[in-house]
Amino acid sequence: VHPNVSQGCQGGCATCSDYNGCLSCKPRLFFVLERIGMKQIGVCLSSCPSGYYGTRYPDINKCAKCKADCDTCFTRNFCTKCKNGFYLYSGKCLEKCPDGLEANNHTMECTSIVHCEASEWSPWSPCTKKGKTCGFKRGNEVRVREIVQHPSARGNPCPATSESRKCIVQRKRCQKEGKGKKNREEKRKKSNKDESKETRQESKGRAARRQNREQRENNNKTQPKKRKAPNKEQNLAPVDTAH
């Protein structure tokens, strides 16, 4: 250490020298030695750089180096991130993951192997042939299931998600779509026509009844009332039958 120690230092140093840089740090800062060529220079930082971990002591806070395979660490023997080519497992950096685990190249960690999981089969579908459910005796029916858990790189692959088998049904004729549609259209038109005819007949009937009623009312107003003829039998004189 250079004998010339200065108290008026820059960059967080409490004491320093022109040759060695910081000799001690201000409170709460970490002291670390940085190599510049063949010389080491002391610096004071708020947190330790990559590859170092911090320890606090009553008189000074220091940054110490992690193990060679650690990129960052909590203590010297507990890594939190590994350098390239190593996988993190339980605070250690390994070139190969233990049995039962697999290397995750995305996180660079050893993780558990995940196997594929599928749901239960669905019920069998109706028996069909070429998309139809009629006009045949032998067809096929299918059932499906879903993947609920996809596997990891070393996990068991997923099984088939669909299954088919032969089926036999009682043959039935297919109704022609064009003919059936035409018949339904004709029935609809006929029904509408019948309804229209009935409506017209009812309207004509009501109009005729209304006209007859108005005619009778007019006749009653214009014709004089007829007087009742006297009863001829009442005006005849009694006949004397004694002679």
C-alpha positions as CSV (number, residue, x, y, z in Angstrom):
1,V,0.0,0.0,0.0
2,H,1.3,3.4,-0.9
3,P,2.1,5.3,2.2
4,N,0.3,8.5,1.0
5,V,-3.3,8.0,2.4
6,S,-5.8,10.6,1.5
7,Q,-9.0,11.5,3.3
8,G,-10.6,13.5,0.5
9,C,-11.4,10.6,-1.8
10,Q,-14.0,10.3,-4.7
11,G,-16.5,7.6,-5.6
12,G,-17.6,6.4,-2.2
13,C,-14.2,5.9,-0.7
14,A,-13.6,6.7,3.0
15,T,-9.8,6.5,2.6
16,C,-7.7,6.0,-0.5
17,S,-4.3,6.3,-2.1
18,D,-3.1,7.4,-5.4
19,Y,-1.6,3.9,-6.2
20,N,-4.2,1.5,-4.7
21,G,-7.4,3.5,-5.1
22,C,-10.0,3.0,-2.3
23,L,-8.6,1.6,1.0
24,S,-12.0,1.7,2.8
25,C,-15.6,2.6,2.0
26,K,-18.3,4.8,3.3
27,P,-21.1,3.0,5.3
28,R,-23.3,0.5,3.5
29,L,-21.0,0.3,0.4
30,F,-19.1,-2.8,-0.6
31,F,-15.3,-2.9,-1.0
32,V,-14.0,-4.9,-4.0
33,L,-10.6,-5.3,-5.7
34,E,-10.6,-4.9,-9.5
35,R,-7.6,-6.1,-11.4
36,I,-6.2,-3.7,-14.0
37,G,-3.3,-5.4,-15.8
38,M,-0.9,-6.5,-13.1
39,K,-2.3,-4.1,-10.5
40,Q,-5.4,-4.3,-8.2
41,I,-7.4,-1.2,-7.5
42,G,-9.9,-0.9,-4.7
43,V,-13.4,0.4,-5.5
44,C,-16.5,1.0,-3.5
45,L,-19.9,-0.1,-4.9
46,S,-23.5,-0.1,-3.8
47,S,-23.8,-3.8,-4.8
48,C,-21.4,-6.6,-5.8
49,P,-20.7,-7.1,-9.6
50,S,-21.5,-10.4,-11.5
51,G,-19.4,-13.3,-10.2
52,Y,-19.1,-11.8,-6.7
53,Y,-21.2,-12.1,-3.5
54,G,-21.3,-9.6,-0.6
55,T,-20.6,-10.2,3.0
56,R,-21.1,-7.6,5.7
57,Y,-18.7,-7.2,8.7
58,P,-18.8,-4.6,11.6
59,D,-15.8,-2.8,10.2
60,I,-16.1,-3.3,6.4
61,N,-18.4,-4.8,3.7
62,K,-16.6,-6.9,1.2
63,C,-17.3,-8.5,-2.2
64,A,-15.9,-12.0,-2.6
65,K,-15.6,-14.1,-5.8
66,C,-18.1,-16.9,-6.5
67,K,-17.0,-20.3,-7.6
68,A,-15.5,-20.5,-11.1
69,D,-18.7,-22.1,-12.7
70,C,-21.1,-19.6,-11.0
71,D,-22.2,-16.4,-12.8
72,T,-24.0,-15.1,-9.7
73,C,-24.1,-16.6,-6.2
74,F,-25.6,-16.1,-2.7
75,T,-22.6,-17.5,-1.0
76,R,-19.5,-19.1,-2.3
77,N,-21.1,-22.6,-2.1
78,F,-24.6,-21.6,-3.3
79,C,-24.9,-20.4,-6.9
80,T,-28.0,-18.6,-8.2
81,K,-27.0,-18.6,-11.9
82,C,-24.5,-20.6,-13.8
83,K,-22.1,-19.8,-16.5
84,N,-22.7,-21.1,-20.1
85,G,-22.4,-24.9,-20.3
86,F,-23.6,-25.5,-16.8
87,Y,-27.1,-26.3,-15.3
88,L,-28.2,-25.0,-12.0
89,Y,-29.5,-27.6,-9.4
90,S,-29.8,-27.0,-5.7
91,G,-27.3,-24.1,-5.7
92,K,-24.7,-26.0,-7.7
93,C,-23.6,-25.8,-11.3
94,L,-23.5,-29.1,-13.1
95,E,-22.4,-30.2,-16.5
96,K,-25.0,-33.0,-16.5
97,C,-28.3,-33.3,-14.6
98,P,-28.9,-36.1,-12.1
99,D,-31.0,-39.1,-12.9
100,G,-34.7,-38.4,-13.0
101,L,-34.1,-34.8,-14.1
102,E,-33.6,-33.1,-17.5
103,A,-31.7,-30.1,-18.6
104,N,-33.8,-27.1,-19.5
105,N,-31.9,-25.1,-22.0
106,H,-34.2,-22.1,-21.7
107,T,-33.6,-21.6,-17.9
108,M,-30.3,-23.5,-17.8
109,E,-31.6,-25.5,-14.8
110,C,-32.2,-29.1,-14.0
111,T,-36.0,-29.7,-13.9
112,S,-38.3,-32.7,-13.3
113,I,-39.3,-34.8,-16.3
114,V,-43.0,-34.3,-17.2
115,H,-44.9,-37.1,-18.9
116,C,-47.8,-36.6,-21.3
117,E,-51.3,-37.0,-19.8
118,A,-54.6,-37.5,-21.7
119,S,-58.2,-37.2,-20.7
120,E,-60.7,-40.1,-20.7
121,W,-62.2,-41.3,-24.0
122,S,-65.4,-39.7,-25.2
123,P,-68.5,-41.9,-26.0
124,W,-68.5,-43.6,-29.4
125,S,-70.1,-41.4,-32.1
126,P,-73.1,-42.6,-34.2
127,C,-72.3,-45.1,-37.0
128,T,-71.6,-43.3,-40.2
129,K,-70.3,-43.9,-43.7
130,K,-69.0,-41.1,-45.9
131,G,-70.6,-38.6,-43.6
132,K,-74.1,-40.2,-43.8
133,T,-76.1,-42.1,-41.2
134,C,-78.4,-43.9,-43.7
135,G,-78.2,-46.0,-46.8
136,F,-75.6,-48.5,-45.6
137,K,-75.3,-51.5,-43.3
138,R,-71.6,-51.3,-42.3
139,G,-69.9,-48.1,-41.3
140,N,-67.5,-46.6,-38.8
141,E,-67.8,-45.0,-35.4
142,V,-65.1,-42.8,-33.6
143,R,-64.2,-41.5,-30.2
144,V,-61.7,-38.8,-29.1
145,R,-59.8,-37.6,-26.1
146,E,-57.8,-34.4,-25.3
147,I,-54.2,-33.8,-24.1
148,V,-54.3,-32.3,-20.7
149,Q,-50.5,-32.2,-20.0
150,H,-47.9,-31.9,-22.8
151,P,-44.6,-33.7,-22.1
152,S,-41.2,-32.2,-21.5
153,A,-38.2,-33.1,-23.7
154,R,-37.5,-36.4,-22.0
155,G,-41.1,-37.2,-21.0
156,N,-43.3,-40.0,-22.4
157,P,-44.9,-38.9,-25.8
158,C,-48.6,-38.4,-26.1
159,P,-50.8,-41.2,-27.3
160,A,-53.3,-41.1,-30.2
161,T,-56.2,-38.7,-29.6
162,S,-58.8,-40.4,-31.9
163,E,-59.9,-44.0,-32.4
164,S,-62.3,-45.7,-34.9
165,R,-63.9,-49.1,-35.3
166,K,-66.3,-50.9,-37.6
167,C,-70.0,-50.9,-36.8
168,I,-73.2,-52.5,-38.2
169,V,-76.6,-50.9,-38.3
170,Q,-80.0,-51.7,-39.6
171,R,-80.1,-50.5,-43.2
172,K,-82.6,-47.6,-43.8
173,R,-83.2,-45.6,-46.9
174,C,-82.1,-42.0,-47.1
175,Q,-84.7,-39.4,-48.0
176,K,-83.6,-37.5,-51.0
177,E,-82.8,-34.0,-50.0
178,G,-84.0,-32.4,-53.1
179,K,-87.3,-34.3,-53.2
180,G,-87.9,-33.9,-49.6
181,K,-87.2,-30.2,-49.8
182,K,-89.5,-29.9,-52.9
183,N,-92.3,-31.7,-51.1
184,R,-92.0,-29.5,-48.0
185,E,-92.1,-26.4,-50.3
186,E,-95.2,-27.7,-52.1
187,K,-96.9,-28.4,-48.8
188,R,-96.1,-25.0,-47.5
189,K,-97.4,-23.3,-50.7
190,K,-100.6,-25.4,-50.7
191,S,-101.2,-24.6,-47.0
192,N,-100.7,-20.9,-47.7
193,K,-103.0,-21.2,-50.7
194,D,-105.7,-22.9,-48.7
195,E,-105.5,-20.4,-46.0
196,S,-105.8,-17.5,-48.5
197,K,-108.8,-19.2,-50.2
198,E,-110.6,-19.7,-46.9
199,T,-109.8,-16.1,-45.9
200,R,-111.3,-14.8,-49.2
201,Q,-114.4,-17.0,-48.8
202,E,-114.9,-15.7,-45.3
203,S,-114.5,-12.1,-46.5
204,K,-117.0,-12.7,-49.3
205,G,-119.5,-14.3,-46.9
206,R,-119.3,-11.5,-44.5
207,A,-119.7,-8.9,-47.2
208,A,-122.8,-10.7,-48.6
209,R,-124.4,-10.9,-45.2
210,R,-123.7,-7.3,-44.6
211,Q,-125.2,-6.3,-47.9
212,N,-128.4,-8.4,-47.3
213,R,-128.8,-6.9,-43.9
214,E,-128.5,-3.4,-45.3
215,Q,-131.0,-4.2,-48.1
216,R,-133.6,-5.5,-45.7
217,E,-133.2,-2.4,-43.5
218,N,-133.7,-0.1,-46.6
219,N,-136.8,-2.0,-47.7
220,N,-138.3,-1.7,-44.2
221,K,-137.8,2.0,-44.3
222,T,-139.3,2.6,-47.7
223,Q,-142.4,0.3,-47.7
224,P,-145.6,1.4,-45.8
225,K,-146.9,-0.8,-43.1
226,K,-149.8,-3.1,-44.2
227,R,-153.0,-2.9,-42.3
228,K,-154.5,-6.1,-41.0
229,A,-157.7,-7.1,-42.9
230,P,-160.9,-7.5,-40.8
231,N,-161.9,-11.0,-39.9
232,K,-164.8,-11.9,-42.3
233,E,-166.1,-14.5,-40.0
234,Q,-166.6,-11.9,-37.2
235,N,-168.8,-9.6,-39.5
236,L,-171.3,-12.3,-40.6
237,A,-174.8,-12.1,-39.0
238,P,-176.1,-15.1,-37.1
239,V,-178.1,-17.5,-39.2
240,D,-181.6,-18.5,-38.0
241,T,-181.9,-22.2,-38.2
242,A,-185.4,-22.5,-36.8
243,H,-187.2,-22.0,-40.1
